[in-house]
Amino acid sequence: MRQMQEPSFLILTALAAGPQHGYGVIADVERISDGQVRLRAGTLYAAIDRLLSEGLIAEDREEIVDGRLRRYYRLTGDGAARLAAEAERMHRHASAAVARLRVAGQGGAA
């Protein structure tokens, strides 16, 4: 399994809270990342297309708001499993880094 790109990881994380439309995902990713990641629409929809094709997310529903189509996406079971595996992988790597910093006397928080 190849490493997941940060935008995909954050999109899956946003959808783990429940179905959202594109703008909602963009806003949620910014909140999750404390403003460090600001997805542009092109990046979001390219990632969504890839995540749909991999079966990690699915279209949930559509609605018309102010005359415009709003499509909602949801995390699939495979998407939740992949997100959990990626979060665990990242956690292991971060724990190793913190442990080595402590051994080297350079601090680091757990």
N, C-alpha and C positions, 0 to 999 in steps of 0.2 A: 504494500500500500504506500503510495507516495505521499509526501508531506503536503498538507493542505495550506493554501495561501491564506494570508491574514484576512482579506475581505470575505472569502468564503466561510472561514471560521466564525467571523463576527456576524455574518448573515444568518448562519445556522443558529448561533447563539441567540440572536434576536428572535428568530422563529420558534425557538424552544419555549418561549413564553406564550405562544399562541399565534394563530394566523394574523398576518399583517399585509398591507398593501405596500407598494414600492416606497412611497414617501415615508410611511411609518417605519419601514426597515432602515432607511437612511437616517432618520432622526434617532431611532433606537441604537443603532451602531455608534452614533456620535455620543450618546449617553453612556453606553457600555464602556467605551474607550476613553471616557472623561475628556472628550473633545479632541483626542489625539488622531482619530481616523474620521475623515469626512468623505464619504463615498460620493462620487459623481454619478449621475444617472447612467452614463455609458458603462462605467465600471460595474454598477449594480446589475444592470440588465444583462451584461455579458456573463457575469457570475451566475445570475439566476438561470439563464439558458443552460449553462454547464451543469448546475446543480439539478435542474429538471431532467436533463439527459442522463445523468448518473443515478436518478431515482432517489436523491437525497431530500428533495422537496417536491411538492405537487401543488397544482393550482387548487385552491380551496373553493373560491366563489368569485363572482363578478357582480358589481353593482354600478349604477349610473349615479354620479354625483355632479350636480351643476352641469349636466349635459355631457360629462366626460366619463369614460369607462374607467373603473377602478378595479384592478384584479388583485385578489388576495392569494397569498401563498402560505403553505403550512409545511412543517417538518414531517417527514415520513419516519417510519420505524427504522429503516436503514439509515436515514439522516441522523436520527437520535443516537444510534449505535456508533456511527462514524464520528459524530461530535464528541461523544464520551471517550472514544479511543484517542482522538486527537488531543483532547483536554488532558487525559492521563499521560500521553507522550510528552506534552509540554511541561506538565507538572514534574515528571521524572527528570527532565533536562534541567529545569529551574532548581530542583532540589540538589542535583549534582553540582551545579554552579555555586549555590550557597554553601554547600559543605566544603568545597575546595577553597572558597574565599575565607571561610572560618579557619581552615587548617593553615592557610597562608597568612593568617592574622590580619586580613583585610576586611573583616566584618561581614555584613550581610544579614538580612533578616530572614527568619524562617517563614 
